[in-house]
Amino acid sequence: MPLLCNLIFLYELVVFARILLDWIHLPYDHPVAKLRDGLGIVVDPVLRPIRRVIPPVRLGGVGLDLSPLVLLVGLSLLQGIVCR
C-alpha cells in the first residue's frame, strides 16, 4: 500500500501545481505554459466529470471553479481510507 499512498500524494501535488499555474497568464509558447498544459493532460480527465456536476460559482463577472478543490478533498479522503 505505500506505493498507492505515494501515488495519491503525488497526484495531489500535480493537481495543486495545476491550480497554481492556472492563475499565471503566459504566452502559449512559454515553457511554464507548456508545463501547465502537460499537467492539464493528467488532471483534466478527472476534473471534467466533477465540472459537469458542480458548475463554477459566479462571483460578479468571474467564475470560481471548485472542481479542483472537490478533487483534492476526495483524494484526501481516499488517502485516509487506503493509507491508515
PDB file as gemmi writes it, atoms N, CA and C in Angstrom:
CRYST1    1.000    1.000    1.000  90.00  90.00  90.00 P 1                      
ATOM      1  N   MET A   1       0.791  -1.212   0.000  1.00  0.00           N  
ATOM      2  CA  MET A   1       0.000   0.000   0.000  1.00  0.00           C  
ATOM      3  C   MET A   1       0.838   1.283   0.000  1.00  0.00           C  
ATOM      4  N   PRO A   2       2.087   1.255   0.451  1.00  0.00           N  
ATOM      5  CA  PRO A   2       2.851   2.513   0.430  1.00  0.00           C  
ATOM      6  C   PRO A   2       2.981   3.097  -0.975  1.00  0.00           C  
ATOM      7  N   LEU A   3       3.065   2.261  -2.002  1.00  0.00           N  
ATOM      8  CA  LEU A   3       3.164   2.763  -3.368  1.00  0.00           C  
ATOM      9  C   LEU A   3       1.894   3.515  -3.745  1.00  0.00           C  
ATOM     10  N   LEU A   4       0.741   2.949  -3.432  1.00  0.00           N  
ATOM     11  CA  LEU A   4      -0.529   3.604  -3.738  1.00  0.00           C  
ATOM     12  C   LEU A   4      -0.662   4.921  -2.970  1.00  0.00           C  
ATOM     13  N   CYS A   5      -0.248   4.925  -1.720  1.00  0.00           N  
ATOM     14  CA  CYS A   5      -0.288   6.152  -0.911  1.00  0.00           C  
ATOM     15  C   CYS A   5       0.605   7.230  -1.523  1.00  0.00           C  
ATOM     16  N   ASN A   6       1.769   6.842  -1.969  1.00  0.00           N  
ATOM     17  CA  ASN A   6       2.688   7.796  -2.599  1.00  0.00           C  
ATOM     18  C   ASN A   6       2.133   8.320  -3.925  1.00  0.00           C  
ATOM     19  N   LEU A   7       1.464   7.456  -4.693  1.00  0.00           N  
ATOM     20  CA  LEU A   7       0.864   7.889  -5.955  1.00  0.00           C  
ATOM     21  C   LEU A   7      -0.266   8.887  -5.721  1.00  0.00           C  
ATOM     22  N   ILE A   8      -1.073   8.632  -4.699  1.00  0.00           N  
ATOM     23  CA  ILE A   8      -2.151   9.570  -4.369  1.00  0.00           C  
ATOM     24  C   ILE A   8      -1.559  10.915  -3.963  1.00  0.00           C  
ATOM     25  N   PHE A   9      -0.525  10.887  -3.135  1.00  0.00           N  
ATOM     26  CA  PHE A   9       0.127  12.127  -2.707  1.00  0.00           C  
ATOM     27  C   PHE A   9       0.728  12.864  -3.902  1.00  0.00           C  
ATOM     28  N   LEU A  10       1.376  12.142  -4.796  1.00  0.00           N  
ATOM     29  CA  LEU A  10       1.965  12.757  -5.988  1.00  0.00           C  
ATOM     30  C   LEU A  10       0.885  13.387  -6.862  1.00  0.00           C  
ATOM     31  N   TYR A  11      -0.250  12.703  -7.011  1.00  0.00           N  
ATOM     32  CA  TYR A  11      -1.342  13.249  -7.815  1.00  0.00           C  
ATOM     33  C   TYR A  11      -1.913  14.512  -7.161  1.00  0.00           C  
ATOM     34  N   GLU A  12      -1.975  14.535  -5.819  1.00  0.00           N  
ATOM     35  CA  GLU A  12      -2.406  15.743  -5.120  1.00  0.00           C  
ATOM     36  C   GLU A  12      -1.472  16.911  -5.440  1.00  0.00           C  
ATOM     37  N   LEU A  13      -0.176  16.646  -5.470  1.00  0.00           N  
ATOM     38  CA  LEU A  13       0.788  17.691  -5.807  1.00  0.00           C  
ATOM     39  C   LEU A  13       0.600  18.182  -7.237  1.00  0.00           C  
ATOM     40  N   VAL A  14       0.321  17.267  -8.147  1.00  0.00           N  
ATOM     41  CA  VAL A  14       0.100  17.635  -9.554  1.00  0.00           C  
ATOM     42  C   VAL A  14      -1.142  18.514  -9.669  1.00  0.00           C  
ATOM     43  N   VAL A  15      -2.218  18.138  -8.973  1.00  0.00           N  
ATOM     44  CA  VAL A  15      -3.449  18.943  -9.005  1.00  0.00           C  
ATOM     45  C   VAL A  15      -3.171  20.334  -8.437  1.00  0.00           C  
ATOM     46  N   PHE A  16      -2.466  20.390  -7.316  1.00  0.00           N  
ATOM     47  CA  PHE A  16      -2.154  21.678  -6.696  1.00  0.00           C  
ATOM     48  C   PHE A  16      -1.286  22.532  -7.616  1.00  0.00           C  
ATOM     49  N   ALA A  17      -0.304  21.928  -8.265  1.00  0.00           N  
ATOM     50  CA  ALA A  17       0.548  22.665  -9.202  1.00  0.00           C  
ATOM     51  C   ALA A  17      -0.279  23.196 -10.369  1.00  0.00           C  
ATOM     52  N   ARG A  18      -1.201  22.402 -10.850  1.00  0.00           N  
ATOM     53  CA  ARG A  18      -2.067  22.843 -11.952  1.00  0.00           C  
ATOM     54  C   ARG A  18      -2.907  24.045 -11.526  1.00  0.00           C  
ATOM     55  N   ILE A  19      -3.428  24.010 -10.292  1.00  0.00           N  
ATOM     56  CA  ILE A  19      -4.216  25.135  -9.781  1.00  0.00           C  
ATOM     57  C   ILE A  19      -3.362  26.408  -9.773  1.00  0.00           C  
ATOM     58  N   LEU A  20      -2.158  26.312  -9.240  1.00  0.00           N  
ATOM     59  CA  LEU A  20      -1.293  27.488  -9.159  1.00  0.00           C  
ATOM     60  C   LEU A  20      -0.918  28.016 -10.543  1.00  0.00           C  
ATOM     61  N   LEU A  21      -0.595  27.116 -11.452  1.00  0.00           N  
ATOM     62  CA  LEU A  21      -0.172  27.550 -12.789  1.00  0.00           C  
ATOM     63  C   LEU A  21      -1.327  28.100 -13.616  1.00  0.00           C  
ATOM     64  N   ASP A  22      -2.563  27.723 -13.284  1.00  0.00           N  
ATOM     65  CA  ASP A  22      -3.709  28.285 -13.996  1.00  0.00           C  
ATOM     66  C   ASP A  22      -3.880  29.773 -13.711  1.00  0.00           C  
ATOM     67  N   TRP A  23      -3.378  30.249 -12.607  1.00  0.00           N  
ATOM     68  CA  TRP A  23      -3.500  31.661 -12.248  1.00  0.00           C  
ATOM     69  C   TRP A  23      -2.509  32.538 -13.007  1.00  0.00           C  
ATOM     70  N   ILE A  24      -1.492  31.937 -13.592  1.00  0.00           N  
ATOM     71  CA  ILE A  24      -0.452  32.694 -14.286  1.00  0.00           C  
ATOM     72  C   ILE A  24      -0.792  32.752 -15.771  1.00  0.00           C  
ATOM     73  N   HIS A  25      -0.925  33.948 -16.292  1.00  0.00           N  
ATOM     74  CA  HIS A  25      -1.227  34.120 -17.711  1.00  0.00           C  
ATOM     75  C   HIS A  25       0.086  34.285 -18.478  1.00  0.00           C  
ATOM     76  N   LEU A  26       0.356  33.324 -19.348  1.00  0.00           N  
ATOM     77  CA  LEU A  26       1.599  33.308 -20.124  1.00  0.00           C  
ATOM     78  C   LEU A  26       1.289  33.044 -21.590  1.00  0.00           C  
ATOM     79  N   PRO A  27       2.193  33.445 -22.485  1.00  0.00           N  
ATOM     80  CA  PRO A  27       2.022  33.070 -23.895  1.00  0.00           C  
ATOM     81  C   PRO A  27       2.081  31.542 -24.047  1.00  0.00           C  
ATOM     82  N   TYR A  28       1.418  31.050 -25.075  1.00  0.00           N  
ATOM     83  CA  TYR A  28       1.340  29.599 -25.266  1.00  0.00           C  
ATOM     84  C   TYR A  28       2.690  28.939 -25.500  1.00  0.00           C  
ATOM     85  N   ASP A  29       3.661  29.675 -26.021  1.00  0.00           N  
ATOM     86  CA  ASP A  29       4.961  29.078 -26.308  1.00  0.00           C  
ATOM     87  C   ASP A  29       5.940  29.173 -25.133  1.00  0.00           C  
ATOM     88  N   HIS A  30       5.506  29.703 -24.015  1.00  0.00           N  
ATOM     89  CA  HIS A  30       6.359  29.811 -22.828  1.00  0.00           C  
ATOM     90  C   HIS A  30       6.529  28.426 -22.188  1.00  0.00           C  
ATOM     91  N   PRO A  31       7.725  28.079 -21.694  1.00  0.00           N  
ATOM     92  CA  PRO A  31       7.939  26.752 -21.103  1.00  0.00           C  
ATOM     93  C   PRO A  31       7.014  26.439 -19.921  1.00  0.00           C  
ATOM     94  N   VAL A  32       6.700  27.441 -19.108  1.00  0.00           N  
ATOM     95  CA  VAL A  32       5.804  27.196 -17.978  1.00  0.00           C  
ATOM     96  C   VAL A  32       4.388  26.925 -18.475  1.00  0.00           C  
ATOM     97  N   ALA A  33       3.982  27.577 -19.553  1.00  0.00           N  
ATOM     98  CA  ALA A  33       2.669  27.310 -20.143  1.00  0.00           C  
ATOM     99  C   ALA A  33       2.615  25.881 -20.684  1.00  0.00           C  
ATOM    100  N   LYS A  34       3.723  25.418 -21.231  1.00  0.00           N  
ATOM    101  CA  LYS A  34       3.764  24.036 -21.723  1.00  0.00           C  
ATOM    102  C   LYS A  34       3.690  23.048 -20.564  1.00  0.00           C  
ATOM    103  N   LEU A  35       4.325  23.386 -19.444  1.00  0.00           N  
ATOM    104  CA  LEU A  35       4.233  22.547 -18.250  1.00  0.00           C  
ATOM    105  C   LEU A  35       2.796  22.515 -17.750  1.00  0.00           C  
ATOM    106  N   ARG A  36       2.138  23.676 -17.714  1.00  0.00           N  
ATOM    107  CA  ARG A  36       0.739  23.758 -17.297  1.00  0.00           C  
ATOM    108  C   ARG A  36      -0.142  22.890 -18.193  1.00  0.00           C  
ATOM    109  N   ASP A  37       0.096  22.941 -19.491  1.00  0.00           N  
ATOM    110  CA  ASP A  37      -0.683  22.129 -20.421  1.00  0.00           C  
ATOM    111  C   ASP A  37      -0.428  20.644 -20.208  1.00  0.00           C  
ATOM    112  N   GLY A  38       0.820  20.288 -19.919  1.00  0.00           N  
ATOM    113  CA  GLY A  38       1.142  18.890 -19.635  1.00  0.00           C  
ATOM    114  C   GLY A  38       0.455  18.392 -18.369  1.00  0.00           C  
ATOM    115  N   LEU A  39       0.424  19.231 -17.347  1.00  0.00           N  
ATOM    116  CA  LEU A  39      -0.290  18.861 -16.125  1.00  0.00           C  
ATOM    117  C   LEU A  39      -1.783  18.748 -16.391  1.00  0.00           C  
ATOM    118  N   GLY A  40      -2.278  19.594 -17.282  1.00  0.00           N  
ATOM    119  CA  GLY A  40      -3.694  19.538 -17.646  1.00  0.00           C  
ATOM    120  C   GLY A  40      -4.065  18.221 -18.300  1.00  0.00           C  
ATOM    121  N   ILE A  41      -3.154  17.652 -19.071  1.00  0.00           N  
ATOM    122  CA  ILE A  41      -3.414  16.352 -19.703  1.00  0.00           C  
ATOM    123  C   ILE A  41      -3.630  15.275 -18.645  1.00  0.00           C  
ATOM    124  N   VAL A  42      -2.943  15.411 -17.515  1.00  0.00           N  
ATOM    125  CA  VAL A  42      -3.053  14.423 -16.439  1.00  0.00           C  
ATOM    126  C   VAL A  42      -4.263  14.702 -15.545  1.00  0.00           C  
ATOM    127  N   VAL A  43      -4.570  15.975 -15.308  1.00  0.00           N  
ATOM    128  CA  VAL A  43      -5.588  16.343 -14.323  1.00  0.00           C  
ATOM    129  C   VAL A  43      -6.979  16.525 -14.940  1.00  0.00           C  
ATOM    130  N   ASP A  44      -7.065  17.119 -16.114  1.00  0.00           N  
ATOM    131  CA  ASP A  44      -8.359  17.471 -16.695  1.00  0.00           C  
ATOM    132  C   ASP A  44      -9.316  16.292 -16.911  1.00  0.00           C  
ATOM    133  N   PRO A  45      -8.853  15.104 -17.320  1.00  0.00           N  
ATOM    134  CA  PRO A  45      -9.812  13.998 -17.464  1.00  0.00           C  
ATOM    135  C   PRO A  45     -10.533  13.636 -16.159  1.00  0.00           C  
ATOM    136  N   VAL A  46      -9.894  13.877 -15.034  1.00  0.00           N  
ATOM    137  CA  VAL A  46     -10.533  13.600 -13.746  1.00  0.00           C  
ATOM    138  C   VAL A  46     -11.437  14.769 -13.343  1.00  0.00           C  
ATOM    139  N   LEU A  47     -11.054  15.985 -13.722  1.00  0.00           N  
ATOM    140  CA  LEU A  47     -11.844  17.159 -13.354  1.00  0.00           C  
ATOM    141  C   LEU A  47     -13.116  17.311 -14.188  1.00  0.00           C  
ATOM    142  N   ARG A  48     -13.107  16.844 -15.429  1.00  0.00           N  
ATOM    143  CA  ARG A  48     -14.267  17.034 -16.314  1.00  0.00           C  
ATOM    144  C   ARG A  48     -15.564  16.489 -15.731  1.00  0.00           C  
ATOM    145  N   PRO A  49     -15.600  15.254 -15.217  1.00  0.00           N  
ATOM    146  CA  PRO A  49     -16.873  14.767 -14.635  1.00  0.00           C  
ATOM    147  C   PRO A  49     -17.312  15.579 -13.421  1.00  0.00           C  
ATOM    148  N   ILE A  50     -16.358  16.046 -12.635  1.00  0.00           N  
ATOM    149  CA  ILE A  50     -16.702  16.859 -11.464  1.00  0.00           C  
ATOM    150  C   ILE A  50     -17.280  18.198 -11.921  1.00  0.00           C  
ATOM    151  N   ARG A  51     -16.714  18.770 -12.976  1.00  0.00           N  
ATOM    152  CA  ARG A  51     -17.203  20.050 -13.504  1.00  0.00           C  
ATOM    153  C   ARG A  51     -18.614  19.928 -14.074  1.00  0.00           C  
ATOM    154  N   ARG A  52     -18.955  18.742 -14.592  1.00  0.00           N  
ATOM    155  CA  ARG A  52     -20.313  18.548 -15.101  1.00  0.00           C  
ATOM    156  C   ARG A  52     -21.332  18.566 -13.966  1.00  0.00           C  
ATOM    157  N   VAL A  53     -20.930  18.079 -12.793  1.00  0.00           N  
ATOM    158  CA  VAL A  53     -21.838  18.021 -11.639  1.00  0.00           C  
ATOM    159  C   VAL A  53     -21.849  19.341 -10.876  1.00  0.00           C  
ATOM    160  N   ILE A  54     -20.679  19.967 -10.722  1.00  0.00           N  
ATOM    161  CA  ILE A  54     -20.549  21.203  -9.945  1.00  0.00           C  
ATOM    162  C   ILE A  54     -20.116  22.325 -10.891  1.00  0.00           C  
ATOM    163  N   PRO A  55     -21.068  23.167 -11.303  1.00  0.00           N  
ATOM    164  CA  PRO A  55     -20.693  24.271 -12.201  1.00  0.00           C  
ATOM    165  C   PRO A  55     -19.904  25.337 -11.438  1.00  0.00           C  
ATOM    166  N   PRO A  56     -19.197  26.210 -12.163  1.00  0.00           N  
ATOM    167  CA  PRO A  56     -18.458  27.293 -11.497  1.00  0.00           C  
ATOM    168  C   PRO A  56     -19.404  28.210 -10.715  1.00  0.00           C  
ATOM    169  N   VAL A  57     -18.936  28.672  -9.577  1.00  0.00           N  
ATOM    170  CA  VAL A  57     -19.689  29.617  -8.757  1.00  0.00           C  
ATOM    171  C   VAL A  57     -19.447  31.016  -9.312  1.00  0.00           C  
ATOM    172  N   ARG A  58     -20.513  31.739  -9.608  1.00  0.00           N  
ATOM    173  CA  ARG A  58     -20.380  33.079 -10.172  1.00  0.00           C  
ATOM    174  C   ARG A  58     -20.132  34.085  -9.060  1.00  0.00           C  
ATOM    175  N   LEU A  59     -19.050  34.830  -9.192  1.00  0.00           N  
ATOM    176  CA  LEU A  59     -18.707  35.902  -8.260  1.00  0.00           C  
ATOM    177  C   LEU A  59     -18.569  37.185  -9.067  1.00  0.00           C  
ATOM    178  N   GLY A  60     -19.671  37.868  -9.268  1.00  0.00           N  
ATOM    179  CA  GLY A  60     -19.653  39.045 -10.134  1.00  0.00           C  
ATOM    180  C   GLY A  60     -19.449  38.596 -11.565  1.00  0.00           C  
ATOM    181  N   GLY A  61     -18.404  39.090 -12.199  1.00  0.00           N  
ATOM    182  CA  GLY A  61     -18.116  38.703 -13.577  1.00  0.00           C  
ATOM    183  C   GLY A  61     -17.134  37.558 -13.690  1.00  0.00           C  
ATOM    184  N   VAL A  62     -16.815  36.930 -12.558  1.00  0.00           N  
ATOM    185  CA  VAL A  62     -15.804  35.875 -12.536  1.00  0.00           C  
ATOM    186  C   VAL A  62     -16.450  34.566 -12.097  1.00  0.00           C  
ATOM    187  N   GLY A  63     -16.025  33.467 -12.697  1.00  0.00           N  
ATOM    188  CA  GLY A  63     -16.487  32.153 -12.281  1.00  0.00           C  
ATOM    189  C   GLY A  63     -15.407  31.437 -11.494  1.00  0.00           C  
ATOM    190  N   LEU A  64     -15.739  30.951 -10.319  1.00  0.00           N  
ATOM    191  CA  LEU A  64     -14.788  30.238  -9.476  1.00  0.00           C  
ATOM    192  C   LEU A  64     -15.023  28.742  -9.642  1.00  0.00           C  
ATOM    193  N   ASP A  65     -14.036  28.058 -10.192  1.00  0.00           N  
ATOM    194  CA  ASP A  65     -14.114  26.616 -10.434  1.00  0.00           C  
ATOM    195  C   ASP A  65     -13.750  25.867  -9.150  1.00  0.00           C  
ATOM    196  N   LEU A  66     -14.717  25.173  -8.576  1.00  0.00           N  
ATOM    197  CA  LEU A  66     -14.490  24.444  -7.334  1.00  0.00           C  
ATOM    198  C   LEU A  66     -14.095  22.989  -7.559  1.00  0.00           C  
ATOM    199  N   SER A  67     -14.060  22.546  -8.803  1.00  0.00           N  
ATOM    200  CA  SER A  67     -13.772  21.136  -9.070  1.00  0.00           C  
ATOM    201  C   SER A  67     -12.388  20.686  -8.576  1.00  0.00           C  
ATOM    202  N   PRO A  68     -11.328  21.491  -8.692  1.00  0.00           N  
ATOM    203  CA  PRO A  68     -10.050  21.030  -8.140  1.00  0.00           C  
ATOM    204  C   PRO A  68     -10.091  20.860  -6.621  1.00  0.00           C  
ATOM    205  N   LEU A  69     -10.829  21.728  -5.954  1.00  0.00           N  
ATOM    206  CA  LEU A  69     -10.969  21.607  -4.503  1.00  0.00           C  
ATOM    207  C   LEU A  69     -11.707  20.328  -4.139  1.00  0.00           C  
ATOM    208  N   VAL A  70     -12.776  20.027  -4.878  1.00  0.00           N  
ATOM    209  CA  VAL A  70     -13.525  18.786  -4.639  1.00  0.00           C  
ATOM    210  C   VAL A  70     -12.629  17.579  -4.894  1.00  0.00           C  
ATOM    211  N   LEU A  71     -11.828  17.631  -5.947  1.00  0.00           N  
ATOM    212  CA  LEU A  71     -10.905  16.532  -6.249  1.00  0.00           C  
ATOM    213  C   LEU A  71      -9.878  16.359  -5.131  1.00  0.00           C  
ATOM    214  N   LEU A  72      -9.317  17.455  -4.639  1.00  0.00           N  
ATOM    215  CA  LEU A  72      -8.329  17.358  -3.563  1.00  0.00           C  
ATOM    216  C   LEU A  72      -8.948  16.799  -2.285  1.00  0.00           C  
ATOM    217  N   VAL A  73     -10.177  17.189  -1.970  1.00  0.00           N  
ATOM    218  CA  VAL A  73     -10.859  16.634  -0.792  1.00  0.00           C  
ATOM    219  C   VAL A  73     -11.102  15.144  -0.988  1.00  0.00           C  
ATOM    220  N   GLY A  74     -11.538  14.761  -2.178  1.00  0.00           N  
ATOM    221  CA  GLY A  74     -11.760  13.341  -2.471  1.00  0.00           C  
ATOM    222  C   GLY A  74     -10.474  12.531  -2.380  1.00  0.00           C  
ATOM    223  N   LEU A  75      -9.384  13.075  -2.893  1.00  0.00           N  
ATOM    224  CA  LEU A  75      -8.100  12.378  -2.806  1.00  0.00           C  
ATOM    225  C   LEU A  75      -7.640  12.257  -1.359  1.00  0.00           C  
ATOM    226  N   SER A  76      -7.894  13.281  -0.565  1.00  0.00           N  
ATOM    227  CA  SER A  76      -7.534  13.225   0.855  1.00  0.00           C  
ATOM    228  C   SER A  76      -8.333  12.151   1.582  1.00  0.00           C  
ATOM    229  N   LEU A  77      -9.623  12.083   1.263  1.00  0.00           N  
ATOM    230  CA  LEU A  77     -10.455  11.035   1.873  1.00  0.00           C  
ATOM    231  C   LEU A  77      -9.973   9.647   1.455  1.00  0.00           C  
ATOM    232  N   LEU A  78      -9.685   9.495   0.175  1.00  0.00           N  
ATOM    233  CA  LEU A  78      -9.174   8.215  -0.321  1.00  0.00           C  
ATOM    234  C   LEU A  78      -7.863   7.852   0.354  1.00  0.00           C  
ATOM    235  N   GLN A  79      -7.000   8.817   0.508  1.00  0.00           N  
ATOM    236  CA  GLN A  79      -5.717   8.584   1.168  1.00  0.00           C  
ATOM    237  C   GLN A  79      -5.927   8.189   2.624  1.00  0.00           C  
ATOM    238  N   GLY A  80      -6.890   8.821   3.289  1.00  0.00           N  
ATOM    239  CA  GLY A  80      -7.190   8.470   4.665  1.00  0.00           C  
ATOM    240  C   GLY A  80      -7.722   7.055   4.827  1.00  0.00           C  
ATOM    241  N   ILE A  81      -8.486   6.606   3.837  1.00  0.00           N  
ATOM    242  CA  ILE A  81      -9.041   5.249   3.895  1.00  0.00           C  
ATOM    243  C   ILE A  81      -7.979   4.217   3.554  1.00  0.00           C  
ATOM    244  N   VAL A  82      -7.221   4.454   2.505  1.00  0.00           N  
ATOM    245  CA  VAL A  82      -6.262   3.470   1.990  1.00  0.00           C  
ATOM    246  C   VAL A  82      -4.978   3.421   2.819  1.00  0.00           C  
ATOM    247  N   CYS A  83      -4.554   4.555   3.325  1.00  0.00           N  
ATOM    248  CA  CYS A  83      -3.209   4.665   3.909  1.00  0.00           C  
ATOM    249  C   CYS A  83      -3.207   4.682   5.438  1.00  0.00           C  
ATOM    250  N   ARG A  84      -4.129   4.038   6.053  1.00  0.00           N  
ATOM    251  CA  ARG A  84      -4.127   4.013   7.527  1.00  0.00           C  
ATOM    252  C   ARG A  84      -2.984   3.229   8.065  1.00  0.00           C  
TER     253      ARG A  84                                                      
END                                                                             
